[in-house]
Amino acid sequence: MSVAVVEEYNASDLSVLEGLDAVRKRPGMYIGTTDSQGLMHCLWEIIDNSVDEALAGACTRIVVTLHADGSVEVADNGRGIPVDVEQKTKLTGVEVVLTKLHAGAKFGNSSYNAAGGLHGVGSSVVNALSSRLDVEVDRNGKTYHMAFHQGHPGVYSDPDAQHRSPENKFTKTRKGKPTELEIIGKVSPKTTGTRVRYWADPEIFNETAHFSYEQLIDRVRQTSFLVPGLKIVVIDENIEETGDESLDNFIENDVLPPSSAVVETRGWSEETTSEDIQSPVNVPGVSSSEPDSEDPKSFDGSGLILDRASGNSHRRVEEFLHTGGVKDFVDFLSSGEPVSDIWTISGSEKYTEETQSVDENGDLHGGKVSRDCVVNIALRWVNGYDTTIRSFVNVVETPGGGMHVDGFLQGVTKQVRKAVEDNARKLKVNLKDSQMKVERDDILTGLVAVVTVRIAEPQFQGQTKDVLGTAPVRPIVSRMTDRQFGEMIKGSKRGYKEQSSRVLEKIVGEMHARVQARKTKEVTRRKNALESASMPAKLSDCQPGNDDIAELFIVEGDSALGTAKAARNSGFQALLPIRGKILNVQKASMNQILANKECSAIIQVIGAGSGASFDLSQIRYDKVIMMTDADVDGAHIRILLLTLFYRFLRPMIEYGHIYAAVPPLHRIALTGKRKGEFIYTYSDDELEGRLKELDGDGVSYNPDVQRYKGLGEMDADQLADTTMDPRSRMLRRITMKEAEDASGIFSLLMGDDVPPRKRFIVDNADDFDRTKIDT
């Protein structure tokens, strides 16, 4: 029998990690991961500090620069980090903010009423996880500077300010000795701001970690929507420098920092004028900055000190400035034809919260405090089945939602169900049928919404702030949504009656579609040959067991169907005939679509449901091929079918399952030595070219060239060789962009709105080109 040996355990086995060493030991506790996600989270922490200055009314511009050496810089024209000495630690405010966990101005109630960074660890954590961090502060007419290595203050032996690097020699400040801020220049007395530049530490972040430019642009864009009037500039130096001729124009107008050239400027709202672009946005209580004539460098209004003599220019500079708030944000997020205008819900309510407050001596004491909860929501429905809900607390996105989103959805669901019950007869809803109940998914289909709240000291679930946990917010948002949205959806608010009717019809249509899709799934999946009996009688199905290569031809007309039956390979090719032009789904509700025999047959035969309930893994055919005549009517039928697929079976287009057959227009019969051979052409221009080519080569042919008016004029061999046999046919795969363009043009030319269609026809009357249409 063995006896386990227990090692001694005493105080000498304990380790005490001081300062920021704990952050470097367990970085995941503070930034989630040490891959690209964590790297981007560090950048968000620094940007959010500048945005908090804007929320406090003290900042109008932020500049984010991705330097070519891998470092990142965030500059603002806010108040600047305090440079005086904090009495408890005897350190300057800059050193306290960047080296002490849970230190900052956001634990009190005076400096920030609504801020994104609340735990007091953001800047200090970024500092701890950086191989080098430099901070510059403009205050009191001076520019202050301090440097850090892996969170420890000290001095780098840089050759000059333009060649800073974490590789340069570093001398750490002696332990226990306060680090004095270095004064490196002068600015106008009115100039204030903070610049933080840091190099992420490769000892912390793994080799795959990298900055995502697109994530940065998305974050900056959403912030510009949420803080109206705040201008944010993103400069990417990781692109080869260029001398853009337009650079001087931007410098003269002070639009951008003079060291940058513009290739793309995004985000200007329609309300923004050239005057807005050329001058800083005025914020109450913030003085404009004037250049100091004695200073060899000038201030550009963003908090950056720029050397006008440098002459450097970069191709990728993007600016963002919005004035319409969440309403503009919803408009940006919306895709597809709108069912309603953008509706807004806003207001403010107070709530009481038990919290810990810091007194004058720095001690914490519990007590009840009164808080303000400011709610700002914008929403609209669009034709489609995607749901887009973006939620924010103090401009920090909460991807996991939380109490504010729960309250919003609770209020919307309650009022929609009540409105449906009140209008049951008009909407043709049988309230006695237990299945005819609106579910939340029906309401969310096609909904685009931005839900924002601003509160002091919000409670998040974790440092990464994914979910809002402040409980009193839910009933506030719910009550506000219940009251204001209720007036809109009931149509009692002036100007909303017609819109609310369209929204309710769409939601009820989605409810019917969900119920119908459930029934369709039960009867359309082909597990054996007997199940084909549940399919439409006009379907000529293929043999079972070939789902991975099966093809469904949607054939126009009975005559073409007869030829196609003889031309197909029944082992894997199925045929579904349609009678002429199907329903214009652009104008129809889901109820009308499911009631239409042609549309419902297509959805049923494909067997994967429709709309939000569509399941791509359940499709019965690998390819769906639209086989119509090569004329104007055939083109019209294809675009009608394409609109049906785009609106209700969209994943089939996204993943490349939709095709258009390309039947020939002409057949040239060769004679002489090549008698019995045929050449097919697909356009009048191609026919003319081939005839000239044959004449030039001395090949004889029958001058009576056959022109096909429709697929039914071909015999089975001709149709198989040219259009159906995979070995010799030509197919055109429909891509997502083609579908989007087709849907947009179809909405314009066939939709309910007449003035845009008339304007389009008038504007393009002189540009008619026969090559742009099928003939």
Solvent accessible surface area in square Angstrom, and as a share of the most:
residue,aa,sasa,rsa
1,M,236,1.05
2,S,105,0.68
3,V,126,0.73
4,A,92,0.71
5,V,138,0.79
6,V,136,0.78
7,E,151,0.68
8,E,153,0.69
9,Y,171,0.65
10,N,76,0.39
11,A,79,0.61
12,S,99,0.64
13,D,82,0.42
14,L,109,0.54
15,S,100,0.64
16,V,126,0.72
17,L,91,0.45
18,E,107,0.48
19,G,56,0.54
20,L,12,0.06
21,D,55,0.28
22,A,32,0.24
23,V,0,0.00
24,R,45,0.16
25,K,116,0.49
26,R,132,0.48
27,P,19,0.12
28,G,35,0.34
29,M,135,0.60
30,Y,33,0.13
31,I,2,0.01
32,G,36,0.34
33,T,48,0.28
34,T,39,0.23
35,D,50,0.26
36,S,26,0.17
37,Q,116,0.52
38,G,0,0.00
39,L,8,0.04
40,M,2,0.01
41,H,23,0.10
42,C,3,0.02
43,L,1,0.00
44,W,33,0.11
45,E,9,0.04
46,I,5,0.03
47,I,3,0.01
48,D,11,0.06
49,N,46,0.24
50,S,5,0.03
51,V,1,0.01
52,D,0,0.00
53,E,17,0.08
54,A,12,0.09
55,L,32,0.16
56,A,45,0.35
57,G,23,0.22
58,A,11,0.08
59,C,3,0.02
60,T,6,0.03
61,R,7,0.03
62,I,0,0.00
63,V,1,0.01
64,V,0,0.00
65,T,8,0.05
66,L,11,0.05
67,H,23,0.10
68,A,72,0.56
69,D,76,0.39
70,G,45,0.43
71,S,1,0.01
72,V,1,0.01
73,E,25,0.11
74,V,3,0.02
75,A,0,0.00
76,D,8,0.04
77,N,19,0.10
78,G,1,0.01
79,R,95,0.35
80,G,9,0.09
81,I,28,0.14
82,P,65,0.41
83,V,21,0.12
84,D,98,0.51
85,V,72,0.41
86,E,65,0.29
87,Q,126,0.56
88,K,150,0.64
89,T,54,0.31
90,K,117,0.50
91,L,24,0.12
92,T,17,0.10
93,G,10,0.09
94,V,0,0.00
95,E,10,0.05
96,V,15,0.09
97,V,39,0.22
98,L,1,0.01
99,T,16,0.09
100,K,83,0.35
101,L,46,0.23
102,H,116,0.52
103,A,21,0.16
104,G,43,0.41
105,A,51,0.39
106,K,31,0.13
107,F,62,0.26
108,G,35,0.33
109,N,94,0.48
110,S,102,0.66
111,S,42,0.27
112,Y,36,0.14
113,N,117,0.60
114,A,19,0.14
115,A,1,0.01
116,G,0,0.00
117,G,11,0.10
118,L,18,0.09
119,H,55,0.24
120,G,19,0.18
121,V,4,0.02
122,G,12,0.11
123,S,14,0.09
124,S,0,0.00
125,V,3,0.02
126,V,1,0.00
127,N,1,0.00
128,A,0,0.00
129,L,1,0.01
130,S,2,0.01
131,S,13,0.09
132,R,0,0.00
133,L,0,0.00
134,D,2,0.01
135,V,1,0.01
136,E,25,0.11
137,V,1,0.01
138,D,0,0.00
139,R,65,0.24
140,N,100,0.51
141,G,14,0.13
142,K,79,0.34
143,T,9,0.05
144,Y,26,0.10
145,H,21,0.09
146,M,6,0.03
147,A,4,0.03
148,F,0,0.00
149,H,54,0.24
150,Q,36,0.16
151,G,5,0.05
152,H,66,0.29
153,P,21,0.13
154,G,5,0.05
155,V,103,0.59
156,Y,17,0.06
157,S,71,0.46
158,D,41,0.21
159,P,102,0.64
160,D,66,0.34
161,A,56,0.44
162,Q,132,0.59
163,H,113,0.50
164,R,32,0.12
165,S,30,0.20
166,P,30,0.19
167,E,154,0.69
168,N,36,0.19
169,K,150,0.64
170,F,42,0.17
171,T,82,0.47
172,K,115,0.49
173,T,29,0.17
174,R,175,0.64
175,K,185,0.78
176,G,81,0.78
177,K,111,0.47
178,P,68,0.43
179,T,16,0.09
180,E,154,0.69
181,L,25,0.12
182,E,96,0.43
183,I,95,0.48
184,I,74,0.37
185,G,28,0.27
186,K,118,0.50
187,V,8,0.05
188,S,10,0.07
189,P,109,0.68
190,K,117,0.50
191,T,0,0.00
192,T,45,0.26
193,G,0,0.00
194,T,14,0.08
195,R,10,0.04
196,V,11,0.07
197,R,40,0.15
198,Y,3,0.01
199,W,16,0.05
200,A,29,0.22
201,D,3,0.01
202,P,106,0.67
203,E,131,0.59
204,I,28,0.14
205,F,14,0.06
206,N,69,0.36
207,E,179,0.80
208,T,103,0.60
209,A,20,0.16
210,H,114,0.51
211,F,52,0.22
212,S,24,0.15
213,Y,27,0.10
214,E,101,0.45
215,Q,90,0.40
216,L,1,0.01
217,I,1,0.00
218,D,72,0.37
219,R,30,0.11
220,V,1,0.01
221,R,28,0.10
222,Q,5,0.02
223,T,4,0.03
224,S,0,0.00
225,F,4,0.02
226,L,12,0.06
227,V,12,0.07
228,P,69,0.43
229,G,13,0.13
230,L,3,0.01
231,K,5,0.02
232,I,0,0.00
233,V,0,0.00
234,V,0,0.00
235,I,8,0.04
236,D,2,0.01
237,E,42,0.19
238,N,87,0.45
239,I,42,0.21
240,E,138,0.62
241,E,98,0.44
242,T,48,0.28
243,G,68,0.66
244,D,43,0.22
245,E,167,0.75
246,S,36,0.24
247,L,21,0.10
248,D,89,0.46
249,N,87,0.44
250,F,56,0.23
251,I,45,0.23
252,E,137,0.61
253,N,67,0.34
254,D,86,0.44
255,V,14,0.08
256,L,5,0.02
257,P,0,0.00
258,P,14,0.09
259,S,27,0.18
260,S,1,0.01
261,A,0,0.00
262,V,18,0.10
263,V,100,0.58
264,E,77,0.35
265,T,52,0.30
266,R,64,0.23
267,G,21,0.20
268,W,68,0.24
269,S,16,0.10
270,E,177,0.79
271,E,109,0.49
272,T,19,0.11
273,T,73,0.42
274,S,69,0.45
275,E,134,0.60
276,D,54,0.28
277,I,39,0.20
278,Q,84,0.37
279,S,55,0.36
280,P,64,0.40
281,V,44,0.25
282,N,139,0.71
283,V,35,0.20
284,P,126,0.79
285,G,89,0.86
286,V,52,0.30
287,S,76,0.49
288,S,74,0.48
289,S,35,0.23
290,E,94,0.42
291,P,83,0.52
292,D,42,0.22
293,S,114,0.74
294,E,134,0.60
295,D,26,0.14
296,P,129,0.81
297,K,77,0.33
298,S,22,0.14
299,F,22,0.09
300,D,27,0.14
301,G,9,0.09
302,S,0,0.00
303,G,0,0.00
304,L,16,0.08
305,I,45,0.23
306,L,19,0.09
307,D,59,0.31
308,R,117,0.43
309,A,94,0.73
310,S,53,0.34
311,G,60,0.58
312,N,68,0.35
313,S,6,0.04
314,H,13,0.06
315,R,104,0.38
316,R,75,0.27
317,V,1,0.01
318,E,3,0.01
319,E,2,0.01
320,F,0,0.00
321,L,1,0.01
322,H,11,0.05
323,T,62,0.36
324,G,31,0.30
325,G,8,0.08
326,V,11,0.06
327,K,100,0.42
328,D,31,0.16
329,F,3,0.01
330,V,0,0.00
331,D,81,0.42
332,F,105,0.44
333,L,35,0.18
334,S,24,0.16
335,S,87,0.56
336,G,53,0.51
337,E,61,0.27
338,P,72,0.46
339,V,13,0.07
340,S,2,0.01
341,D,81,0.42
342,I,25,0.13
343,W,1,0.00
344,T,55,0.32
345,I,0,0.00
346,S,59,0.38
347,G,32,0.31
348,S,67,0.43
349,E,43,0.19
350,K,139,0.59
351,Y,18,0.07
352,T,86,0.50
353,E,15,0.07
354,E,112,0.50
355,T,24,0.14
356,Q,102,0.45
357,S,39,0.25
358,V,71,0.41
359,D,51,0.26
360,E,179,0.80
361,N,120,0.62
362,G,31,0.30
363,D,73,0.38
364,L,108,0.54
365,H,106,0.47
366,G,49,0.47
367,G,30,0.28
368,K,155,0.66
369,V,39,0.22
370,S,80,0.52
371,R,14,0.05
372,D,70,0.36
373,C,0,0.00
374,V,69,0.40
375,V,1,0.01
376,N,61,0.31
377,I,0,0.00
378,A,0,0.00
379,L,0,0.00
380,R,29,0.11
381,W,0,0.00
382,V,8,0.05
383,N,34,0.17
384,G,10,0.10
385,Y,27,0.10
386,D,81,0.42
387,T,62,0.36
388,T,41,0.24
389,I,48,0.24
390,R,61,0.22
391,S,6,0.04
392,F,0,0.00
393,V,0,0.00
394,N,1,0.00
395,V,7,0.04
396,V,8,0.04
397,E,42,0.19
398,T,1,0.01
399,P,98,0.62
400,G,50,0.48
401,G,8,0.08
402,G,10,0.09
403,M,53,0.24
404,H,0,0.00
405,V,16,0.09
406,D,53,0.27
407,G,0,0.00
408,F,0,0.00
409,L,19,0.10
410,Q,78,0.35
411,G,1,0.01
412,V,1,0.01
413,T,11,0.07
414,K,117,0.49
415,Q,10,0.05
416,V,0,0.00
417,R,82,0.30
418,K,94,0.40
419,A,1,0.01
420,V,5,0.03
421,E,102,0.46
422,D,98,0.51
423,N,50,0.25
424,A,12,0.09
425,R,228,0.83
426,K,136,0.58
427,L,21,0.10
428,K,166,0.70
429,V,12,0.07
430,N,87,0.44
431,L,102,0.51
432,K,193,0.82
433,D,54,0.28
434,S,105,0.68
435,Q,82,0.36
436,M,28,0.12
437,K,121,0.51
438,V,6,0.03
439,E,73,0.33
440,R,96,0.35
441,D,95,0.49
442,D,5,0.02
443,I,1,0.01
444,L,29,0.15
445,T,6,0.03
446,G,0,0.00
447,L,0,0.00
448,V,5,0.03
449,A,0,0.00
450,V,0,0.00
451,V,0,0.00
452,T,16,0.09
453,V,1,0.01
454,R,79,0.29
455,I,2,0.01
456,A,24,0.19
457,E,47,0.21
458,P,8,0.05
459,Q,92,0.41
460,F,22,0.09
461,Q,116,0.52
462,G,45,0.43
463,Q,25,0.11
464,T,47,0.27
465,K,8,0.03
466,D,61,0.32
467,V,34,0.20
468,L,1,0.01
469,G,22,0.21
470,T,1,0.00
471,A,61,0.48
472,P,40,0.25
473,V,0,0.00
474,R,94,0.34
475,P,57,0.36
476,I,3,0.01
477,V,0,0.00
478,S,17,0.11
479,R,116,0.42
480,M,2,0.01
481,T,0,0.00
482,D,37,0.19
483,R,128,0.47
484,Q,42,0.19
485,F,0,0.00
486,G,4,0.04
487,E,78,0.35
488,M,2,0.01
489,I,1,0.00
490,K,93,0.39
491,G,15,0.14
492,S,85,0.55
493,K,85,0.36
494,R,233,0.85
495,G,60,0.58
496,Y,40,0.15
497,K,149,0.63
498,E,124,0.56
499,Q,21,0.10
500,S,5,0.03
501,S,35,0.22
502,R,97,0.36
503,V,0,0.00
504,L,8,0.04
505,E,85,0.38
506,K,24,0.10
507,I,0,0.00
508,V,2,0.01
509,G,1,0.01
510,E,16,0.07
511,M,0,0.00
512,H,35,0.15
513,A,5,0.04
514,R,40,0.15
515,V,6,0.04
516,Q,74,0.33
517,A,6,0.05
518,R,111,0.40
519,K,102,0.43
520,T,10,0.06
521,K,73,0.31
522,E,134,0.60
523,V,70,0.40
524,T,0,0.00
525,R,62,0.23
526,R,17,0.06
527,K,161,0.68
528,N,74,0.38
529,A,63,0.49
530,L,149,0.74
531,E,49,0.22
532,S,41,0.27
533,A,92,0.71
534,S,50,0.32
535,M,13,0.06
536,P,28,0.18
537,A,112,0.87
538,K,73,0.31
539,L,19,0.10
540,S,19,0.12
541,D,30,0.16
542,C,9,0.05
543,Q,102,0.45
544,P,63,0.40
545,G,72,0.69
546,N,43,0.22
547,D,50,0.26
548,D,110,0.57
549,I,97,0.49
550,A,0,0.00
551,E,7,0.03
552,L,0,0.00
553,F,0,0.00
554,I,0,0.00
555,V,0,0.00
556,E,27,0.12
557,G,25,0.24
558,D,90,0.47
559,S,82,0.53
560,A,2,0.02
561,L,22,0.11
562,G,46,0.44
563,T,20,0.12
564,A,0,0.00
565,K,100,0.43
566,A,76,0.59
567,A,16,0.12
568,R,52,0.19
569,N,80,0.41
570,S,50,0.32
571,G,16,0.15
572,F,36,0.15
573,Q,3,0.01
574,A,0,0.00
575,L,0,0.00
576,L,1,0.00
577,P,9,0.06
578,I,2,0.01
579,R,183,0.67
580,G,35,0.34
581,K,96,0.41
582,I,9,0.05
583,L,55,0.27
584,N,28,0.14
585,V,1,0.00
586,Q,13,0.06
587,K,105,0.44
588,A,11,0.08
589,S,20,0.13
590,M,10,0.04
591,N,51,0.26
592,Q,99,0.44
593,I,0,0.00
594,L,34,0.17
595,A,85,0.66
596,N,39,0.20
597,K,168,0.71
598,E,23,0.10
599,C,0,0.00
600,S,32,0.21
601,A,8,0.06
602,I,0,0.00
603,I,7,0.04
604,Q,44,0.19
605,V,0,0.00
606,I,1,0.01
607,G,0,0.00
608,A,0,0.00
609,G,1,0.01
610,S,5,0.03
611,G,3,0.03
612,A,65,0.50
613,S,44,0.28
614,F,22,0.09
615,D,50,0.26
616,L,47,0.24
617,S,90,0.58
618,Q,57,0.25
619,I,26,0.13
620,R,1,0.00
621,Y,2,0.01
622,D,45,0.23
623,K,50,0.21
624,V,0,0.00
625,I,0,0.00
626,M,2,0.01
627,M,0,0.00
628,T,2,0.01
629,D,23,0.12
630,A,28,0.22
631,D,47,0.24
632,V,88,0.51
633,D,75,0.39
634,G,0,0.00
635,A,29,0.22
636,H,50,0.22
637,I,3,0.02
638,R,41,0.15
639,I,43,0.22
640,L,5,0.03
641,L,0,0.00
642,L,16,0.08
643,T,2,0.01
644,L,0,0.00
645,F,0,0.00
646,Y,29,0.11
647,R,19,0.07
648,F,9,0.04
649,L,0,0.00
650,R,34,0.12
651,P,25,0.16
652,M,0,0.00
653,I,3,0.01
654,E,88,0.39
655,Y,147,0.56
656,G,12,0.12
657,H,30,0.13
658,I,0,0.00
659,Y,18,0.07
660,A,3,0.02
661,A,5,0.04
662,V,18,0.10
663,P,12,0.07
664,P,2,0.02
665,L,11,0.06
666,H,5,0.02
667,R,46,0.17
668,I,0,0.00
669,A,27,0.21
670,L,4,0.02
671,T,49,0.28
672,G,55,0.53
673,K,213,0.90
674,R,94,0.34
675,K,162,0.69
676,G,54,0.52
677,E,80,0.36
678,F,87,0.36
679,I,21,0.11
680,Y,47,0.18
681,T,0,0.00
682,Y,66,0.25
683,S,46,0.30
684,D,69,0.36
685,D,104,0.54
686,E,65,0.29
687,L,29,0.14
688,E,94,0.42
689,G,37,0.36
690,R,72,0.26
691,L,39,0.19
692,K,133,0.56
693,E,92,0.41
694,L,8,0.04
695,D,90,0.47
696,G,68,0.65
697,D,102,0.53
698,G,68,0.65
699,V,29,0.17
700,S,57,0.37
701,Y,47,0.18
702,N,63,0.32
703,P,114,0.71
704,D,115,0.60
705,V,35,0.20
706,Q,63,0.28
707,R,108,0.39
708,Y,9,0.03
709,K,158,0.67
710,G,15,0.15
711,L,2,0.01
712,G,32,0.31
713,E,82,0.37
714,M,6,0.03
715,D,76,0.39
716,A,27,0.21
717,D,105,0.54
718,Q,20,0.09
719,L,0,0.00
720,A,20,0.16
721,D,74,0.39
722,T,6,0.03
723,T,0,0.00
724,M,1,0.00
725,D,28,0.14
726,P,71,0.45
727,R,220,0.80
728,S,67,0.43
729,R,35,0.13
730,M,96,0.43
731,L,44,0.22
732,R,122,0.45
733,R,132,0.48
734,I,13,0.07
735,T,65,0.38
736,M,48,0.21
737,K,140,0.59
738,E,71,0.32
739,A,1,0.00
740,E,81,0.36
741,D,72,0.38
742,A,17,0.13
743,S,12,0.08
744,G,42,0.40
745,I,75,0.38
746,F,4,0.02
747,S,30,0.19
748,L,46,0.23
749,L,60,0.30
750,M,67,0.30
751,G,5,0.05
752,D,110,0.57
753,D,91,0.47
754,V,85,0.49
755,P,81,0.51
756,P,35,0.22
757,R,53,0.19
758,K,134,0.57
759,R,139,0.51
760,F,69,0.29
761,I,100,0.51
762,V,97,0.56
763,D,102,0.53
764,N,60,0.31
765,A,64,0.49
766,D,150,0.77
767,D,89,0.46
768,F,137,0.57
769,D,55,0.29
770,R,152,0.55
771,T,106,0.62
772,K,144,0.61
773,I,76,0.39
774,D,59,0.30
775,T,48,0.28
